[in-house]
Amino acid sequence: MNPYVKSYYEKLQYYEELIMEDLANLVAVRSVYDEKSAGPSAPFGSGVRQAFDQMIRIMERDGFFHEDFGGYALHSELGTGEEIVGILAHLDIVPEGNIEDWTFDPFTLTDHDGHLYGRGVNDDKAPLLAAYYAMKILRDLQIPLKRKIRLIVGGAEETTWECMDHYFRYNPQPVMAFSPDGDFPIVNGEKGVIQGTMSFYGGDVRTDVAVHTLLVIKSEKQYGFICESLTAKFFSQKPDELVSLLQGADQVTISGKEVTALYRGEKTLSRNPHKGKNAFYKFANDFIGVEGLNENSSKFTRLTESFLLDDVFGKKIGLFLEDPKMGLSTFGIPFVAYDGNTFEIAFDYRFPKGQTFHSALETLETFSSRNRLSLSIEKTKEHLYVDPGSELIGVLKKAYEEVTGENAHCLTKGGISYARALENGVAFGPTFEGDCPNTHKPNECIRIETFYKAIIIYCEALRLLAS
């Protein structure tokens, strides 16, 4: 075994109890973006500010230099070199969702069956601490460094990214960096992102001109997941006939001439729409088979059948792309809504290199224009790709292989990490193949073995990058 790696493990054993205490204190803070409680030094609300303060207490306890940039970001440093090796992590979290879906309290760190549970424990509080303790171990071992190591902590990674915009307005880019907010071995590719809606006016609803009239479609308006649950309400002159056509529904109720159908899918990240069942697709397969619908629904039916149904790659709209190094594009449907006047269809498009935001947007605009849809764009990110032959990738591969004894390869993911804020950076751990961290879902977790192994890998990666 590499003698450095042996020393890292010895130091880690000494700190195990303190690491757990620090992680428990961070997980206890509900650091969700909250505009209502925003104020001086708390641009993202009181929860994120509390998490920053807790992290600062840890840094001060350990005697690390730190600087707070108005509550947008903070950093801590090891070494004095002119060049900077960066680690970008975040303390903000997504909301916990329905508390009844959790087995354990989301804001109490729980050790169960070899895993640690809690909101933010995988994304990104334990990984942040893994990098921090790697710095601490290197300092304890007095390993000589030629470059300064800087841990950069943001407060709005899950929302606006104002944190990194603000931080890099006043600070230089690292020469090389990684974000502990992805997968091992190395995520050198992150797909581009366009999220938005296509909508159109369907006309006023009349219940006296058709056998079956669509009244309402409801599903949760969020972009993180594909459509998990959808409710459709109809007015029908022949309710029993309509019920017989809604074969894919999980629940159907009749109240006089009103028929309500509930469709359930699976809680699947919208960046991976191919990995779960979409409630909208279940509904659409029934809906396009219903005869005698009101004319208001005809355009929606045509759009659904011709361009959206069962297409998780964007082929029907003309957005499909396959890159030999970054893989396939994906096209997820996070929600669909109809309020009796306007149909609204949300999309989450992820694309590899070979496609750009501008070319994808042009395709979406052309499609919307041809079909008389109103296009609204909510979020965009260009793709990230770092050459596998780069110095950064070479060093990270070496560190990973020294610790694990396994070959390191590069991955492409649909997710978004702080690596996109860097001129020379990638996502690097902490999730290993086979882990199931439930990111952004109930019962978010990290394996204790994963957590500890990540610390050792980060120790070696930072030593090699900085020396």
Secondary structure, DSSP 8 states (H G I E B T S, - for coil): --HHHHHHHHHHHHHHHHHHHHHHHHHTS--B--GGG-BTTBTT-HHHHHHHHHHHHHHHHTT-EEEEETTTEEEEEE---SSEEEEEEE--B-----GGG-SS-TTS-EEETTEEESTTIIIIIHHHHHHHHHHHHHHHTT---SSEEEEEEES-TTTT-HHHHHHHHHS---SEEEESSEESSEEEEE-EEEEEEEEEE-----SSSSSEEEEEEEE---SSBS--EEEEEEEESSHHHHHHH-TT-SEEEEETTEEEEEEE----BTT-GGGS--HHHHHHHHHTT--SB-GGGHHHHHHIIIIITT-SS-TTTT---EETTTEE-EEE---EEE-SSEEEEEEEEEE-TT--HHHHHHHHHHHHHHTT-EEEEEEEE--EE--TTSHHHHHHHHHHHHHH-S---EEEESS--GGGG-SSEEE--EE-TT----TTSTT-EEEHHHHHHHHHHHHHHHHHHH-
